[in-house]
Amino acid sequence: MPTIFTHAVVPLAAGIALGSRRVPPHLVAAGMISAILPDADVVAFKLGIAYADDLGHRGASHSLFFAGVVAMLGALLHRPLRTSPWIAAVWLFACVASHPLLDAFTNGGLGVALWWPWSDVRLFAPWRPIAVSPIGNGFFSARGVAVMASEFRWIWWPCALIAVAGFAARRALSSRP
């Protein structure tokens, strides 16, 4: 998995690129939290649930079904998010779905159960350039530093470019006579 910080970068960059008129700050924040949410499944380790189990790490919470459940919840809570039900649902679905998609591009683990509950097959992307993050407190090790360098290269920099390009495009369009 990419680190928990990196999963939040994707909705943040998209929110900056699209602008606060399209994606209100409350919705961006909810998207950042939602993008991290699938990794709450690490609690399964403490409960004795095996990694490869449907409820284990990268299992059910890393599925499009789970993204749909979060999207429906977002639609119900659209008022505090200061948007319409459809925008809340689509945004939160995309934010949650970004998590397993990023995880599929990592070079370790068991893959993601993207199609759960219809299939328990764990999938990886055909190209896996992102170093898998250590689970636990391994962030502060040499491997953790290598993972962060990989994430900066493959996720943070592209997200920064998307955010800057979207911001610049919006600014250029708004200054046209």
C-alpha positions as CSV (number, residue, x, y, z in Angstrom):
1,M,0.0,0.0,0.0
2,P,1.1,3.6,-0.4
3,T,1.4,5.3,2.9
4,I,-1.8,6.7,4.5
5,F,-0.5,10.3,3.7
6,T,-0.3,9.5,0.1
7,H,-3.8,8.2,-0.2
8,A,-5.1,11.6,1.0
9,V,-2.9,13.5,-1.6
10,V,-5.0,12.3,-4.5
11,P,-8.3,13.9,-3.5
12,L,-6.5,17.0,-2.3
13,A,-4.8,17.4,-5.7
14,A,-8.1,16.8,-7.6
15,G,-9.9,19.3,-5.3
16,I,-7.3,21.9,-6.0
17,A,-7.4,21.2,-9.7
18,L,-11.2,21.4,-9.9
19,G,-11.6,24.4,-7.6
20,S,-13.8,25.1,-4.6
21,R,-16.8,26.0,-6.7
22,R,-16.9,22.4,-8.0
23,V,-15.6,20.7,-5.0
24,P,-16.3,22.6,-1.7
25,P,-13.5,22.4,1.0
26,H,-15.8,20.2,3.2
27,L,-16.1,17.7,0.4
28,V,-12.4,17.7,-0.3
29,A,-11.7,17.0,3.4
30,A,-14.3,14.2,3.4
31,G,-12.7,12.8,0.2
32,M,-9.3,12.8,1.9
33,I,-10.6,10.9,4.9
34,S,-12.5,8.5,2.6
35,A,-9.4,7.8,0.6
36,I,-7.7,6.7,3.8
37,L,-10.7,4.8,5.1
38,P,-10.0,1.4,3.4
39,D,-6.8,1.0,5.4
40,A,-8.9,0.8,8.6
41,D,-8.9,-2.9,7.8
42,V,-5.5,-3.2,9.5
43,V,-7.6,-3.6,12.7
44,A,-8.3,-7.1,11.3
45,F,-4.8,-8.1,12.3
46,K,-5.6,-7.3,16.0
47,L,-8.8,-9.3,15.7
48,G,-7.0,-12.4,14.4
49,I,-8.3,-12.0,10.9
50,A,-5.8,-13.2,8.3
51,Y,-4.5,-10.9,5.7
52,A,-5.8,-13.1,2.9
53,D,-9.3,-13.3,4.4
54,D,-12.2,-11.4,2.7
55,L,-12.2,-9.0,5.7
56,G,-8.4,-8.9,5.9
57,H,-6.1,-6.2,4.6
58,R,-6.8,-5.2,1.0
59,G,-10.0,-7.3,1.1
60,A,-13.6,-6.0,1.2
61,S,-12.7,-2.5,2.2
62,H,-10.6,-2.2,-0.9
63,S,-13.5,-3.0,-3.2
64,L,-15.7,-1.0,-5.5
65,F,-18.6,-2.2,-3.5
66,F,-17.2,-0.5,-0.4
67,A,-16.6,2.6,-2.4
68,G,-20.3,2.5,-3.4
69,V,-21.4,2.1,0.2
70,V,-19.3,5.2,1.2
71,A,-20.7,7.1,-1.8
72,M,-24.3,6.3,-0.7
73,L,-23.4,7.5,2.8
74,G,-22.0,10.7,1.3
75,A,-25.1,11.3,-0.7
76,L,-27.2,11.0,2.5
77,L,-24.8,13.5,4.2
78,H,-24.6,15.9,1.3
79,R,-25.8,19.0,3.3
80,P,-22.9,19.2,5.8
81,L,-20.6,18.5,2.8
82,R,-22.2,21.6,1.1
83,T,-22.9,19.9,-2.1
84,S,-25.6,18.0,-4.0
85,P,-26.2,14.3,-3.3
86,W,-24.9,13.3,-6.7
87,I,-21.7,15.3,-6.5
88,A,-21.0,13.9,-3.0
89,A,-21.6,10.4,-4.1
90,V,-19.5,10.6,-7.3
91,W,-16.7,12.4,-5.5
92,L,-16.5,10.0,-2.5
93,F,-16.8,7.0,-4.8
94,A,-13.8,8.2,-6.8
95,C,-11.8,9.1,-3.7
96,V,-12.4,5.7,-2.1
97,A,-11.8,3.8,-5.4
98,S,-8.5,5.7,-5.8
99,H,-7.2,3.8,-2.7
100,P,-7.3,0.2,-4.1
101,L,-6.3,1.4,-7.5
102,L,-3.1,2.9,-6.0
103,D,-2.5,-0.2,-4.0
104,A,-2.8,-2.3,-7.1
105,F,0.3,-0.5,-8.5
106,T,2.5,-1.5,-5.5
107,N,5.2,-4.1,-5.7
108,G,4.1,-6.2,-2.7
109,G,1.2,-7.6,-0.7
110,L,-1.6,-9.9,-1.9
111,G,-3.3,-7.5,-4.4
112,V,-6.7,-5.9,-3.9
113,A,-10.1,-7.5,-3.8
114,L,-11.5,-4.9,-6.2
115,W,-14.5,-6.9,-7.2
116,W,-15.5,-8.2,-3.8
117,P,-18.3,-9.5,-3.0
118,W,-18.7,-10.9,-6.5
119,S,-15.1,-12.2,-6.5
120,D,-12.5,-12.7,-3.8
121,V,-9.7,-12.7,-6.4
122,R,-6.9,-10.3,-5.4
123,L,-5.7,-8.1,-8.3
124,F,-2.5,-6.2,-9.2
125,A,-2.0,-3.8,-12.0
126,P,0.2,-5.1,-14.8
127,W,2.8,-2.4,-14.0
128,R,3.8,-2.0,-10.3
129,P,6.3,0.8,-9.8
130,I,5.2,2.0,-6.3
131,A,7.2,0.5,-3.4
132,V,4.9,-1.1,-0.9
133,S,4.7,0.6,2.4
134,P,5.6,-1.3,5.6
135,I,2.7,-2.0,7.9
136,G,3.1,-0.6,11.4
137,N,5.8,1.7,12.5
138,G,8.2,0.9,9.7
139,F,7.8,4.4,8.3
140,F,10.8,5.6,10.2
141,S,13.2,3.0,8.8
142,A,15.4,3.0,5.7
143,R,12.7,1.1,3.9
144,G,10.1,3.7,5.0
145,V,12.3,6.4,3.5
146,A,12.6,4.4,0.2
147,V,8.8,4.0,0.1
148,M,8.3,7.8,0.6
149,A,10.8,8.5,-2.2
150,S,8.9,6.1,-4.5
151,E,5.6,7.7,-3.6
152,F,7.0,11.2,-4.3
153,R,8.1,10.1,-7.7
154,W,5.0,8.1,-8.8
155,I,2.2,9.9,-6.9
156,W,3.0,13.2,-5.2
157,W,4.8,14.8,-8.2
158,P,2.1,13.8,-10.7
159,C,-0.6,15.0,-8.3
160,A,1.2,18.3,-7.7
161,L,1.4,18.8,-11.5
162,I,-2.3,18.0,-11.9
163,A,-3.2,20.5,-9.1
164,V,-1.1,23.2,-10.5
165,A,-2.3,22.7,-14.1
166,G,-5.9,22.7,-13.0
167,F,-5.4,25.8,-10.9
168,A,-3.6,27.6,-13.7
169,A,-6.3,26.6,-16.2
170,R,-9.1,27.9,-14.0
171,R,-7.2,31.1,-13.4
172,A,-6.5,31.6,-17.1
173,L,-10.2,31.0,-18.0
174,S,-11.5,33.3,-15.3
175,S,-9.3,36.2,-16.4
176,R,-10.6,36.0,-20.0
177,P,-12.6,39.0,-21.1
